[in-house]
Amino acid sequence: MVAVAHGLGVWLYALAVVFGVATLLMHLSGVMLAVQFAGMVFLCYLGAGMIRSGWGGSSDAPLISPAENAAGSDSYFRDGFLIVFLNPKIMVFFVAVFSQFLTSSQTLMAQVYAASLAGVIDAVWYALVALLVSSGRVSEWLQRYRNRLDILFGLMLWGVSITIVYGILNAY
């Protein structure tokens, strides 16, 4: 679900570039500031959850309980989408990359296909990564070190949030 939602978010950003919305938003500093701030808050929220889980969790418990899996598919989709949607650097990336390949001489349909291809590639890539980390040996290693990894990645998300705030403060 996270991979599909992430791919959907990438596809929407790619479409925004195709239709020129990204270029417009990059010139509206207030909107970009709001998106950056929302992204920073969301990353802090995710990081706090991971740190709390790492400190309070048991490494003997399954990574995801059957109840969490059944009840959480909506939240997985939401989180996967918000990870992309609240990251304005993805928009900047697509402006930089797509401007090299998309031209006004191409049909709108060709440009939409290019955006769709970006979303599909992203979703497939993240689905493959999910399959890899759920395989036997990798899954066992992740299970063994899960609490430490949760804390480490939670702190890394906080670090990214601090970097975003630092960038915002330096820009103004």
Backbone as a chain_set.jsonl record, in Angstrom:
{"seq": "MVAVAHGLGVWLYALAVVFGVATLLMHLSGVMLAVQFAGMVFLCYLGAGMIRSGWGGSSDAPLISPAENAAGSDSYFRDGFLIVFLNPKIMVFFVAVFSQFLTSSQTLMAQVYAASLAGVIDAVWYALVALLVSSGRVSEWLQRYRNRLDILFGLMLWGVSITIVYGILNAY", "coords": {"N": [[0.825, -1.203, 0.0], [1.971, 1.23, 0.773], [3.905, 1.553, -1.202], [2.34, 1.803, -3.535], [0.894, 4.139, -2.933], [3.01, 5.936, -2.682], [4.011, 5.887, -5.289], [1.764, 7.001, -6.559], [1.82, 9.587, -5.485], [4.262, 10.505, -6.574], [3.586, 10.401, -9.26], [1.579, 12.388, -9.338], [3.108, 14.679, -8.737], [4.805, 14.641, -10.96], [2.911, 15.046, -12.965], [2.135, 17.618, -12.227], [4.395, 19.021, -12.941], [4.329, 18.614, -15.701], [2.034, 20.063, -16.367], [2.792, 22.571, -15.616], [2.324, 23.516, -13.077], [4.13, 23.107, -11.014], [6.252, 24.873, -11.549], [4.971, 27.3, -11.207], [4.258, 27.112, -8.448], [6.792, 27.097, -7.314], [7.484, 29.699, -7.559], [5.81, 30.96, -5.845], [6.458, 31.806, -2.923], [5.305, 31.704, -0.367], [3.474, 29.575, -0.436], [5.208, 27.45, -0.963], [6.719, 27.579, 1.366], [4.784, 26.865, 3.258], [4.265, 24.208, 2.463], [6.788, 23.084, 2.905], [6.986, 23.437, 5.685], [4.812, 21.882, 6.569], [5.729, 19.394, 5.698], [8.006, 19.114, 7.319], [6.817, 18.981, 9.873], [5.335, 16.619, 9.569], [7.4, 14.73, 9.17], [8.658, 14.914, 11.667], [6.6, 13.909, 13.269], [6.403, 11.238, 12.27], [9.003, 10.376, 12.925], [8.974, 10.636, 15.742], [7.091, 8.684, 16.402], [8.491, 6.394, 15.579], [10.731, 6.455, 17.276], [9.492, 6.255, 19.781], [8.356, 3.732, 19.487], [10.682, 2.187, 19.242], [11.893, 2.481, 21.752], [9.955, 1.544, 23.459], [9.136, -0.894, 22.475], [9.146, -4.481, 21.976], [11.606, -6.706, 20.857], [10.842, -9.223, 20.306], [8.26, -9.24, 19.475], [6.084, -9.407, 16.602], [6.94, -7.613, 13.565], [4.787, -6.293, 12.377], [1.66, -6.609, 13.649], [-1.053, -8.955, 13.074], [-3.518, -7.654, 13.564], [-2.809, -4.925, 13.378], [-2.031, -4.906, 10.731], [-4.408, -5.478, 9.33], [-6.074, -3.362, 10.162], [-4.54, -1.199, 9.504], [-4.112, -0.639, 6.771], [-5.197, 1.565, 5.444], [-3.876, 3.642, 6.756], [-1.274, 3.089, 5.995], [-1.382, 3.631, 3.273], [-2.038, 6.36, 3.364], [0.238, 7.398, 4.74], [2.323, 6.702, 2.95], [1.623, 8.257, 0.738], [1.688, 10.878, 1.828], [4.366, 11.111, 2.527], [5.579, 11.56, 0.087], [4.041, 13.706, -0.964], [4.357, 15.815, 0.828], [6.928, 16.576, 0.437], [8.663, 18.918, -0.922], [11.002, 18.892, -2.347], [10.909, 16.862, -4.161], [9.301, 17.891, -6.137], [11.01, 19.891, -7.115], [13.029, 18.234, -8.068], [11.669, 16.906, -10.181], [11.088, 19.088, -11.838], [13.68, 19.762, -12.617], [14.577, 17.349, -13.848], [12.517, 16.568, -15.7], [12.432, 18.807, -17.324], [14.545, 18.434, -18.974], [13.761, 16.473, -20.709], [11.11, 16.76, -21.553], [9.428, 18.598, -23.94], [7.918, 21.461, -25.54], [7.212, 20.715, -28.062], [6.377, 18.143, -27.943], [3.512, 16.002, -27.683], [0.72, 16.552, -25.487], [-0.251, 14.175, -24.495], [1.992, 12.478, -24.676], [3.614, 13.654, -22.774], [2.069, 13.235, -20.469], [2.152, 10.457, -20.429], [4.876, 10.129, -19.85], [4.96, 11.179, -17.252], [3.297, 9.337, -16.017], [4.801, 7.016, -16.336], [6.932, 7.607, -14.623], [5.618, 7.508, -12.124], [4.779, 4.807, -12.073], [7.241, 3.417, -12.211], [8.36, 4.274, -9.784], [6.513, 3.188, -7.885], [6.782, 0.423, -8.42], [9.494, 0.066, -7.826], [9.566, 0.619, -5.012], [7.851, -1.373, -4.135], [9.347, -3.652, -4.802], [11.536, -3.276, -3.084], [10.175, -3.556, -0.647], [9.421, -6.246, -0.829], [11.968, -7.408, -0.796], [12.961, -6.717, 1.781], [11.217, -8.142, 3.292], [11.924, -10.725, 2.964], [13.3, -13.898, 4.08], [16.119, -13.955, 5.442], [16.785, -11.206, 5.549], [14.523, -10.171, 6.764], [14.668, -11.495, 9.246], [17.007, -10.336, 10.296], [16.229, -7.639, 10.406], [14.163, -7.922, 12.258], [15.592, -8.712, 14.534], [17.138, -6.455, 15.13], [15.341, -4.441, 15.344], [14.343, -2.534, 17.296], [16.557, -0.845, 17.754], [16.968, 0.034, 15.153], [14.539, 1.379, 14.654], [14.794, 3.53, 16.456], [17.133, 4.731, 15.441], [16.352, 5.419, 12.763], [14.183, 7.065, 13.356], [15.49, 9.176, 14.673], [16.994, 10.022, 12.499], [14.96, 10.999, 10.823], [14.152, 13.17, 12.363], [16.503, 14.621, 12.17], [16.488, 15.266, 9.432], [14.25, 16.908, 9.469], [15.196, 19.026, 11.052], [17.153, 19.953, 9.324], [15.54, 20.885, 7.248], [14.209, 23.005, 8.556], [16.43, 24.6, 9.132], [17.212, 25.227, 6.508], [14.978, 26.702, 5.679], [15.084, 28.878, 7.45], [17.531, 30.009, 6.688], [16.918, 30.797, 4.12], [15.273, 32.931, 4.471]], "CA": [[0.0, 0.0, 0.0], [2.856, 2.388, 0.824], [4.541, 1.684, -2.523], [1.335, 2.313, -4.481], [0.621, 5.531, -2.58], [4.22, 6.697, -3.01], [3.982, 6.025, -6.756], [0.698, 7.951, -6.885], [2.328, 10.925, -5.169], [5.268, 10.848, -7.589], [2.848, 10.646, -10.504], [0.931, 13.7, -9.244], [4.146, 15.702, -8.882], [5.231, 14.637, -12.36], [1.841, 15.727, -13.72], [2.217, 19.046, -11.901], [5.46, 19.573, -13.777], [3.827, 18.608, -17.079], [1.049, 21.135, -16.543], [3.375, 23.854, -15.238], [1.946, 23.911, -11.725], [5.325, 23.112, -10.171], [6.986, 26.108, -11.789], [4.185, 28.351, -10.566], [4.385, 27.003, -6.996], [8.149, 27.441, -6.899], [7.57, 31.157, -7.523], [4.946, 31.423, -4.754], [7.265, 31.398, -1.772], [4.451, 31.416, 0.792], [2.93, 28.223, -0.584], [6.323, 26.53, -0.789], [7.059, 27.598, 2.791], [3.762, 26.08, 3.947], [4.496, 22.797, 2.146], [8.003, 22.689, 3.615], [6.671, 23.361, 7.106], [3.968, 20.697, 6.76], [6.61, 18.243, 5.546], [8.837, 19.032, 8.511], [5.966, 18.518, 10.973], [5.001, 15.217, 9.309], [8.601, 13.936, 9.438], [8.818, 14.872, 13.131], [5.562, 12.996, 13.75], [6.826, 9.874, 11.956], [10.193, 10.102, 13.719], [8.579, 10.449, 17.143], [6.459, 7.366, 16.487], [9.525, 5.362, 15.472], [11.541, 6.489, 18.503], [8.641, 5.716, 20.845], [8.248, 2.3, 19.236], [11.973, 1.576, 19.519], [12.156, 2.461, 23.186], [8.935, 0.806, 24.21], [8.771, -2.151, 21.834], [9.877, -5.713, 22.235], [12.126, -7.25, 19.594], [10.228, -10.533, 20.099], [6.956, -9.043, 18.858], [6.182, -9.308, 15.143], [7.091, -6.244, 13.072], [3.423, -5.78, 12.233], [0.728, -7.623, 14.114], [-2.172, -9.139, 12.145], [-4.542, -6.623, 13.787], [-2.302, -3.685, 12.796], [-2.011, -5.056, 9.285], [-5.775, -5.368, 8.824], [-6.633, -2.04, 10.448], [-3.633, -0.131, 9.13], [-3.835, -0.461, 5.348], [-5.508, 2.952, 5.095], [-2.816, 4.515, 7.261], [-0.095, 2.855, 5.157], [-1.595, 4.377, 2.034], [-1.937, 7.78, 3.714], [1.627, 7.737, 5.042], [3.099, 6.624, 1.714], [1.303, 9.42, -0.087], [2.142, 12.111, 2.469], [5.831, 11.164, 2.46], [5.91, 12.198, -1.196], [3.317, 14.956, -1.193], [4.872, 16.87, 1.694], [8.348, 16.74, 0.157], [8.755, 19.798, -2.094], [12.225, 18.615, -3.108], [10.528, 15.989, -5.27], [8.844, 18.782, -7.198], [12.21, 20.503, -7.683], [13.674, 17.169, -8.827], [10.963, 16.69, -11.441], [11.301, 20.257, -12.698], [15.031, 19.646, -13.167], [14.709, 16.182, -14.73], [11.567, 16.595, -16.814], [12.734, 19.902, -18.253], [15.54, 17.931, -19.912], [13.173, 15.486, -21.617], [9.802, 17.177, -22.062], [9.481, 19.846, -24.693], [6.61, 21.911, -26.016], [6.906, 20.07, -29.343], [5.76, 16.846, -27.67], [2.077, 16.088, -27.403], [0.349, 16.502, -24.081], [-0.38, 12.765, -24.133], [3.346, 11.948, -24.47], [4.077, 14.181, -21.497], [1.315, 12.531, -19.431], [2.729, 9.113, -20.378], [6.162, 10.232, -19.149], [4.639, 11.336, -15.833], [2.76, 8.051, -15.562], [5.929, 6.094, -16.247], [7.66, 7.939, -13.393], [4.846, 6.978, -11.0], [4.81, 3.339, -12.1], [8.595, 2.989, -11.839], [8.509, 4.522, -8.349], [5.719, 2.208, -7.135], [7.395, -0.897, -8.595], [10.748, 0.051, -7.073], [9.305, 0.498, -3.583], [7.275, -2.7, -3.899], [10.471, -4.596, -4.819], [12.269, -3.088, -1.823], [9.348, -4.155, 0.406], [9.554, -7.699, -0.951], [13.31, -7.778, -0.37], [13.122, -6.633, 3.237], [10.35, -9.121, 3.952], [12.447, -12.069, 2.729], [13.766, -14.603, 5.267], [17.306, -13.491, 6.172], [16.696, -9.763, 5.781], [13.454, -9.989, 7.743], [15.182, -11.923, 10.553], [17.954, -9.317, 10.758], [15.433, -6.467, 10.778], [13.448, -8.251, 13.484], [16.553, -8.755, 15.63], [17.634, -5.108, 15.447], [14.228, -3.53, 15.054], [14.251, -1.407, 18.224], [17.657, 0.07, 17.457], [16.716, 0.645, 13.834], [13.448, 2.348, 14.816], [15.35, 4.731, 17.096], [18.07, 5.335, 14.487], [15.638, 6.069, 11.661], [13.412, 8.168, 13.933], [16.426, 10.293, 14.85], [17.34, 10.525, 11.165], [13.84, 11.825, 10.364], [14.262, 14.437, 13.089], [17.634, 15.33, 11.563], [16.01, 15.84, 8.166], [13.361, 18.016, 9.846], [16.05, 20.145, 11.485], [17.776, 20.465, 8.096], [14.502, 21.657, 6.543], [14.039, 24.264, 9.298], [17.654, 25.378, 8.894], [17.132, 25.75, 5.136], [13.927, 27.732, 5.65], [15.599, 30.054, 8.153], [18.594, 30.615, 5.865], [16.318, 31.386, 2.914], [14.596, 34.191, 4.83]], "C": [[0.868, 1.266, 0.0], [3.482, 2.627, -0.543], [3.568, 2.266, -3.545], [1.053, 3.785, -4.203], [1.805, 6.426, -2.919], [4.278, 6.934, -4.516], [2.922, 7.009, -7.211], [1.152, 9.38, -6.62], [3.359, 11.393, -6.181], [4.58, 11.182, -8.902], [2.178, 12.025, -10.474], [1.942, 14.833, -9.366], [4.621, 15.784, -10.332], [4.18, 15.305, -13.241], [1.861, 17.227, -13.467], [3.291, 19.714, -12.739], [4.99, 19.662, -15.23], [2.891, 19.788, -17.312], [1.544, 22.496, -16.056], [3.053, 24.319, -13.842], [3.187, 24.023, -10.838], [6.103, 24.412, -10.322], [6.277, 27.282, -11.122], [4.363, 28.314, -9.051], [5.775, 27.392, -6.513], [8.332, 28.957, -6.84], [6.65, 31.78, -6.467], [5.58, 30.975, -3.443], [6.419, 31.052, -0.541], [3.886, 30.008, 0.747], [4.04, 27.195, -0.368], [6.731, 26.455, 0.68], [6.064, 26.751, 3.582], [3.948, 24.583, 3.697], [5.737, 22.291, 2.877], [7.731, 22.518, 5.112], [5.818, 22.126, 7.395], [4.804, 19.425, 6.634], [7.476, 18.036, 6.771], [8.027, 18.497, 9.689], [5.644, 17.033, 10.799], [6.206, 14.312, 9.59], [8.872, 13.835, 10.937], [7.826, 13.892, 13.749], [5.963, 11.543, 13.498], [8.035, 9.472, 12.796], [9.862, 9.841, 15.173], [7.93, 9.083, 17.336], [7.483, 6.239, 16.437], [10.368, 5.302, 16.735], [10.751, 5.889, 19.666], [8.51, 4.195, 20.708], [9.547, 1.582, 19.589], [12.27, 1.476, 20.996], [11.169, 1.576, 23.936], [8.637, -0.566, 23.668], [9.633, -3.316, 22.272], [10.368, -6.26, 20.904], [11.571, -8.64, 19.332], [8.874, -10.421, 19.411], [7.117, -8.985, 17.347], [6.295, -7.853, 14.717], [5.735, -5.578, 12.923], [2.48, -6.895, 12.652], [-0.389, -7.788, 13.093], [-3.258, -8.078, 12.308], [-4.114, -5.293, 13.193], [-2.346, -3.741, 11.28], [-3.401, -4.876, 8.704], [-6.318, -3.962, 9.001], [-5.796, -0.923, 9.856], [-3.432, 0.107, 7.658], [-4.168, 0.958, 4.882], [-4.402, 3.892, 5.554], [-1.528, 4.306, 6.471], [-0.203, 3.652, 3.864], [-1.421, 5.872, 2.292], [-0.484, 8.189, 3.941], [2.495, 7.706, 3.797], [2.867, 7.819, 0.82], [1.862, 10.704, 0.521], [3.657, 12.239, 2.471], [6.263, 11.845, 1.174], [5.31, 13.595, -1.276], [3.868, 16.109, -0.373], [6.377, 17.074, 1.523], [8.516, 17.605, -1.091], [10.023, 19.57, -2.907], [11.936, 17.673, -4.278], [10.038, 16.831, -6.438], [10.046, 19.429, -7.889], [12.943, 19.479, -8.546], [12.986, 16.983, -10.179], [11.076, 17.878, -12.383], [12.662, 20.137, -13.378], [15.127, 18.508, -14.179], [13.782, 16.286, -15.937], [11.857, 17.717, -17.8], [13.781, 19.475, -19.28], [14.913, 17.061, -20.999], [11.846, 15.908, -22.234], [9.925, 18.528, -22.741], [8.078, 20.215, -25.154], [6.238, 21.277, -27.349], [6.279, 18.689, -29.147], [4.271, 17.041, -27.395], [1.846, 16.033, -25.9], [0.26, 15.05, -23.621], [0.995, 12.137, -23.879], [3.897, 12.419, -23.128], [3.365, 13.499, -20.323], [1.829, 11.097, -19.304], [4.057, 9.119, -19.627], [5.934, 10.369, -17.642], [4.124, 10.021, -15.259], [3.868, 7.021, -15.41], [6.737, 6.348, -14.971], [6.937, 7.367, -12.176], [4.887, 5.464, -10.928], [6.184, 2.824, -11.678], [8.805, 3.157, -10.337], [7.764, 3.465, -7.534], [6.336, 0.819, -7.233], [8.686, -0.991, -7.796], [10.486, -0.149, -5.584], [8.644, -0.828, -3.239], [8.381, -3.761, -3.887], [11.303, -4.488, -3.54], [11.49, -3.732, -0.679], [9.438, -5.679, 0.363], [10.927, -8.167, -0.468], [13.429, -7.777, 1.148], [12.199, -7.591, 3.971], [10.825, -10.551, 3.714], [13.102, -12.601, 4.0], [14.918, -13.974, 6.022], [17.217, -12.002, 6.501], [15.648, -9.481, 6.855], [13.919, -10.389, 9.147], [16.133, -10.878, 11.132], [17.21, -8.063, 11.207], [14.689, -6.711, 12.088], [14.387, -8.191, 14.689], [16.951, -7.345, 16.081], [16.556, -4.039, 15.321], [14.177, -2.325, 15.982], [15.339, -0.381, 17.952], [17.436, 0.784, 16.129], [15.599, 1.678, 13.901], [13.979, 3.651, 15.408], [16.263, 5.462, 16.121], [17.323, 6.086, 13.384], [14.735, 7.191, 12.157], [14.278, 9.393, 14.142], [16.841, 10.885, 13.502], [16.208, 11.398, 10.602], [13.834, 13.17, 11.076], [15.403, 15.271, 12.519], [17.251, 15.983, 10.248], [15.105, 17.028, 8.457], [14.15, 19.245, 10.261], [16.73, 20.78, 10.274], [16.786, 21.316, 7.307], [14.314, 23.012, 7.225], [15.239, 25.171, 9.067], [17.631, 25.999, 7.493], [16.111, 26.862, 5.009], [14.45, 29.013, 6.292], [16.689, 30.756, 7.354], [18.038, 31.288, 4.617], [15.669, 32.739, 3.215], [15.467, 34.953, 5.733]], "O": [[0.553, 2.245, -0.676], [3.58, 3.769, -0.994], [3.943, 3.132, -4.335], [0.98, 4.59, -5.131], [1.622, 7.548, -3.39], [4.56, 8.044, -4.966], [3.149, 7.773, -8.149], [0.903, 10.278, -7.425], [3.337, 12.55, -6.601], [4.953, 12.141, -9.578], [2.204, 12.749, -11.47], [1.671, 15.838, -10.023], [4.815, 16.877, -10.865], [4.521, 16.048, -14.161], [1.63, 18.018, -14.382], [3.118, 20.845, -13.195], [5.227, 20.664, -15.905], [2.961, 20.439, -18.354], [0.792, 23.471, -16.081], [3.464, 25.41, -13.448], [3.282, 24.928, -10.009], [6.561, 24.985, -9.334], [6.922, 28.154, -10.54], [4.592, 29.35, -8.428], [5.924, 27.953, -5.427], [9.228, 29.448, -6.154], [6.706, 32.986, -6.225], [5.275, 29.901, -2.924], [6.802, 30.183, 0.241], [3.826, 29.325, 1.769], [3.843, 26.194, 0.321], [7.053, 25.377, 1.179], [6.458, 26.004, 4.477], [3.804, 23.779, 4.619], [5.73, 21.183, 3.413], [8.198, 21.559, 5.726], [6.075, 21.405, 8.359], [4.601, 18.477, 7.393], [7.662, 16.903, 7.216], [8.512, 17.64, 10.428], [5.675, 16.274, 11.767], [6.05, 13.244, 10.182], [9.273, 12.777, 11.422], [8.179, 13.131, 14.65], [5.876, 10.709, 14.399], [8.09, 8.359, 13.318], [10.411, 8.919, 15.777], [8.195, 8.403, 18.328], [7.363, 5.249, 17.159], [10.687, 4.215, 17.216], [11.289, 5.102, 20.444], [8.55, 3.469, 21.701], [9.521, 0.496, 20.168], [12.841, 0.484, 21.448], [11.52, 0.939, 24.929], [7.95, -1.346, 24.327], [10.702, -3.145, 22.858], [9.62, -6.275, 19.926], [11.794, -9.195, 18.256], [8.391, -11.392, 18.828], [8.163, -8.565, 16.852], [5.81, -6.958, 15.41], [5.562, -4.42, 13.305], [2.497, -7.987, 12.083], [-0.655, -6.868, 12.32], [-3.855, -7.644, 11.323], [-4.922, -4.595, 12.58], [-2.661, -2.75, 10.621], [-3.564, -4.194, 7.692], [-6.953, -3.423, 8.095], [-6.286, 0.198, 9.715], [-2.647, 0.983, 7.296], [-3.483, 1.495, 4.011], [-4.032, 4.823, 4.839], [-0.761, 5.253, 6.292], [0.765, 4.27, 3.418], [-0.742, 6.565, 1.535], [-0.025, 9.198, 3.406], [3.324, 8.596, 3.604], [3.802, 8.338, 0.21], [2.444, 11.526, -0.187], [4.184, 13.351, 2.422], [7.214, 12.627, 1.175], [6.001, 14.555, -1.618], [3.851, 17.255, -0.823], [7.022, 17.681, 2.378], [8.513, 17.082, -2.206], [10.104, 20.017, -4.052], [12.653, 17.693, -5.279], [10.325, 16.523, -7.594], [10.088, 19.502, -9.117], [13.424, 19.81, -9.63], [13.656, 16.91, -11.209], [11.153, 17.699, -13.599], [12.782, 20.383, -14.578], [15.699, 18.686, -15.254], [14.222, 16.109, -17.073], [11.559, 17.59, -18.988], [13.893, 20.088, -20.341], [15.473, 16.928, -22.087], [11.498, 15.456, -23.325], [10.464, 19.479, -22.173], [7.17, 19.384, -25.156], [5.069, 21.296, -27.732], [5.712, 18.128, -30.085], [3.836, 18.099, -26.94], [2.677, 15.528, -25.146], [0.644, 14.726, -22.497], [1.139, 11.34, -22.952], [4.57, 11.662, -22.428], [3.989, 13.216, -19.3], [1.932, 10.575, -18.194], [4.33, 8.205, -18.849], [6.636, 9.743, -16.848], [4.478, 9.642, -14.143], [3.87, 6.242, -14.458], [7.175, 5.403, -14.316], [7.577, 6.801, -11.29], [5.016, 4.896, -9.844], [6.278, 1.896, -10.874], [9.368, 2.276, -9.688], [8.325, 2.904, -6.593], [6.407, 0.106, -6.232], [8.949, -2.011, -7.158], [11.117, -1.0, -4.956], [8.862, -1.355, -2.148], [8.357, -4.669, -3.056], [11.724, -5.502, -2.982], [12.086, -4.39, 0.175], [9.522, -6.327, 1.407], [11.037, -9.2, 0.192], [13.942, -8.731, 1.734], [12.385, -7.828, 5.164], [10.203, -11.495, 4.202], [13.422, -11.826, 4.902], [14.725, -13.499, 7.141], [17.542, -11.592, 7.615], [15.86, -8.655, 7.743], [13.605, -9.708, 10.123], [16.072, -10.572, 12.322], [17.516, -7.492, 12.254], [14.594, -5.818, 12.93], [14.015, -7.677, 15.743], [17.082, -7.084, 17.277], [16.865, -2.853, 15.204], [13.988, -1.202, 15.516], [15.071, 0.821, 17.924], [17.687, 1.982, 16.002], [15.694, 2.735, 13.277], [13.658, 4.738, 14.928], [16.177, 6.683, 15.99], [17.623, 7.246, 13.103], [14.539, 8.177, 11.446], [13.869, 10.513, 13.834], [17.018, 12.097, 13.376], [16.474, 12.422, 9.974], [13.544, 14.197, 10.463], [15.284, 16.49, 12.398], [17.64, 17.118, 9.975], [15.18, 18.046, 7.77], [13.82, 20.367, 9.876], [16.867, 22.001, 10.204], [17.158, 22.355, 6.76], [14.265, 24.045, 6.557], [15.083, 26.369, 8.832], [17.991, 27.163, 7.32], [16.345, 27.852, 4.316], [14.28, 30.103, 5.745], [16.753, 31.985, 7.349], [18.625, 32.246, 4.113], [15.532, 33.583, 2.33], [15.102, 36.047, 6.165]]}, "num_chains": 1, "name": "protein.A"}
